[in-house]
Amino acid sequence: MTALTLSTAAAPGLRVDAIVVGVAKGTGPKSGDLVVAPGAEAVDKAYDGRLAGVLETLGASGGEGEVTKLPAPSGFKAPLVLAVGLGALPEKDGSFSGETLRRAAGVAARALAGSKKAAFALPIEDAADAGAVGEGALLGAYSFDVYKENGKSNGSGKDAKNGKAPLAEVTLLGGKPRDKAFKAAIERATAVSEELNRARDLINTPPNDLNPEAFAAVAQAAAKEHGIKVQVLDEKALEKGGYGGILGVGVGSTSAPRLVKLSYTSSKAKKHLAFVGKGITYDSGGISLKPAGHNETMKCDMSGAAAVFAAVVAASRLGLEVNVTGWLALAENMPSGSATRPGDVLRMYSGKTVEVLNTDAEGRLVLADALAKASEETPDAIVDVATLTGAMMLALGNRTFGVMANDDSFRTAVYEAAEEVGEAAWPMPLPDHLKKGMDSPTADIANMGERYGGGLVAGLFLKEFVGEGITWAHLDIAGPAFNEQGPFGYTPKGGTGSAVRTLVRLAEITAAGDLG
């Protein structure tokens, strides 16, 4: 993991591999001009105030995510200056948003792979800005090289493709190392980023190495390290407890399912949150087999459980004054002679029966059992996270997750928390008329409904298994959980850790007594 520190040192005297500065597109009278962002004054001065002109000569425009490298000026101990685009200069107060800083820092950190140390001289006005830059740098520096010939698995820490290890150390200039608020912001950025990157590691791990039992073992080890209580229900305990949904999904695999409970408690807590994660470690679709071309990334179908796991550990590391329980519903969905068939009826943990019309609609089955179990503890709110439906991807694309809830104000709170931390989300409805499509002549409910609005239908199905009177929200992260395109901002290719920061922020808001 990249190390993160604060410094008040001047840029010219720093012995680092690179100095990172921000540049932006001018607005108003300076529209179209390149503007050097605050924080880089010492660097600009060393270029006799002509840094913007030099960068323009090199083709820089200040566009968001643009990177331009140039030799450091005379007198600098660093050999390189890296200018990263911040987009348009803010017109109102000139302050860049936290998300803009987060993305710029992520781009710069990734561009400096192979470097040992870099100093970031980006705009930092307060502790929140320092936290955003730090978080972006730590997330942007992430790489997953364990399975490469010259990767971390043999101790080199290098990427076999380009021979470059992740940026090892980031120093934030303009921060205040002795200021409590700045120190807290850096500690938070480190804890959240490290746990989010742990979630990314889990998502990227191939399914032959991460089955339900292996995932549960990872959770147990982390729980022991961070003082979190853990309980793992194996297949025998699940059968004895009547968890028909989790068992019904996992019965076709030689890797047995698990239900993992992680409990972080604070002696000062006044509220209790329950997070429930879909953990399908590989999804073939079961008997309703996925078509060719849709199987290759299905190791990511446990991204919801990874997000819940990371959020609970982060809450513990931050010492939040709120009780947080995480439920990881883990199973592998495979076709075999023992697999659940379309037409089978499962008796769920809640007692409801479900007619399985499509075995590829399996996530809602494992979540239903976990939601019912989580409801027994009557938490103040439940949030489930799942790569649940392709329909949500059709509706919102690959970078935005949908938010559904049984309470409008809570749905708004979840959406606002996501926006605050820079995760793209959108509130979605749960129209009652779509419930009729899940009517079954055989069971209490079917696991499929109308084709159109499939993401909302799935949300309505889950709602049926939430305890009466309990506030609940559902995050469908099918789009942003796994990035199949090139990296952008602080988001890598592969597992992204979507929803981790939203869950942590919800826990923080609840601890502060501001969730309602």
KARATA-V481630 format. One record per pair of residues at least 12 apart in sequence whose ideal C-beta (glycine too) atoms are under 6 Angstrom apart, sorted by the first residue. I is the first residue (numbers start at 0). J is the second residue. If there is no record, write none. Layout:
BEGIN
i j
I J
I J
END
This chain:
BEGIN
i j
0 193
1 137
1 140
1 166
1 169
2 168
3 133
3 169
3 185
3 189
4 170
5 171
5 174
5 176
5 181
6 170
6 172
9 41
10 41
10 42
10 120
11 74
11 75
13 77
13 118
14 76
15 77
15 116
15 117
15 118
16 114
16 115
16 116
16 117
17 79
17 81
17 111
17 117
18 42
18 77
18 80
18 118
18 120
19 81
19 107
19 117
19 119
20 39
20 42
20 82
20 120
21 36
21 83
21 85
21 103
21 121
22 35
22 61
22 82
23 36
23 61
23 85
23 88
24 61
24 87
25 88
26 87
26 88
26 90
33 51
33 54
33 55
33 61
34 88
35 50
35 51
36 85
36 122
37 122
38 120
38 121
38 122
38 173
39 120
45 72
46 72
54 67
54 82
61 84
62 84
63 84
63 86
64 84
64 106
65 84
66 83
66 110
67 82
68 81
81 107
83 103
83 106
83 107
85 99
85 103
95 122
97 131
98 421
100 121
100 128
100 131
100 132
101 131
101 134
101 135
101 421
101 489
102 488
104 132
104 135
104 136
105 135
105 138
105 139
105 488
105 489
108 136
108 139
108 140
108 166
109 139
111 166
112 163
112 165
113 163
114 166
115 167
116 168
117 169
118 170
118 172
119 132
119 171
120 172
123 173
126 180
126 181
126 184
129 171
129 174
129 181
129 184
130 184
130 187
130 188
132 171
133 185
133 188
134 188
134 192
135 489
136 169
137 192
138 192
138 489
139 489
140 165
140 166
141 196
141 491
142 165
143 203
144 158
147 159
190 313
190 316
190 317
191 313
191 503
194 309
194 312
194 313
195 309
195 496
195 499
197 309
198 305
198 306
198 309
198 496
198 499
199 494
199 496
201 305
202 299
202 302
202 305
202 494
203 493
203 494
205 298
206 280
206 281
206 298
209 280
210 254
210 280
210 331
211 254
211 256
211 257
211 280
211 329
211 330
214 329
215 231
215 257
215 259
218 259
218 308
221 312
222 261
225 312
225 315
227 261
227 263
227 315
228 262
229 261
230 260
231 257
231 259
232 258
234 255
241 348
242 348
242 368
243 345
243 346
243 347
244 345
244 347
244 364
244 365
244 367
244 368
245 258
245 328
245 330
245 365
245 368
247 339
247 345
248 330
248 332
248 361
248 364
248 365
249 330
250 337
251 285
251 333
251 334
251 335
251 337
251 338
252 331
252 333
254 331
256 329
256 330
257 329
258 328
259 327
260 326
261 311
261 325
262 324
263 311
263 314
263 315
263 323
264 322
265 320
267 320
268 320
268 321
268 322
270 321
270 379
270 509
271 322
271 378
271 379
272 323
272 378
272 380
272 509
273 324
273 373
273 378
273 381
274 307
274 310
274 325
274 382
274 502
275 326
275 369
275 370
275 373
275 383
276 303
276 304
276 307
276 327
276 384
277 303
277 362
277 366
277 385
278 301
278 304
278 327
278 328
278 329
279 300
279 301
279 330
279 332
280 301
280 331
281 297
281 298
281 331
282 297
282 300
282 332
283 332
283 333
284 359
285 332
285 334
285 338
285 358
286 334
286 338
286 340
286 358
287 357
287 358
287 359
288 334
296 481
299 480
299 481
300 386
302 386
302 480
303 384
303 385
304 327
306 384
306 498
306 499
307 325
307 384
309 499
310 499
310 502
310 503
311 323
311 325
313 503
314 506
319 506
319 510
320 510
321 506
321 509
321 510
323 506
326 369
326 373
328 365
328 366
328 369
330 365
332 361
339 355
339 358
341 356
343 355
344 441
344 442
347 367
347 368
348 368
348 371
348 372
349 371
349 464
351 443
352 442
352 443
353 442
353 444
353 446
354 439
354 441
354 442
354 445
355 446
356 445
356 447
357 447
360 446
360 447
362 385
362 387
363 457
363 460
363 461
366 383
366 461
367 464
370 464
370 465
371 464
374 465
374 466
374 469
380 470
381 469
381 471
382 472
383 473
384 474
384 498
386 476
386 477
386 480
387 457
387 475
387 477
388 453
388 454
388 457
388 475
388 477
390 453
390 454
391 454
391 475
391 477
392 477
392 478
395 425
395 478
396 478
397 478
398 423
398 479
399 423
399 425
400 424
400 474
400 475
400 476
400 479
401 425
401 427
401 454
401 475
402 414
402 424
402 426
402 474
403 427
403 429
403 458
403 473
404 472
405 462
405 471
406 470
409 470
409 472
410 426
410 472
412 514
413 472
414 426
416 501
416 504
416 505
417 501
420 500
420 504
422 500
422 501
429 458
429 459
433 449
433 452
433 455
433 456
433 459
434 459
436 448
436 449
454 475
458 473
461 473
474 498
476 497
476 498
479 495
479 497
480 497
481 494
482 495
END
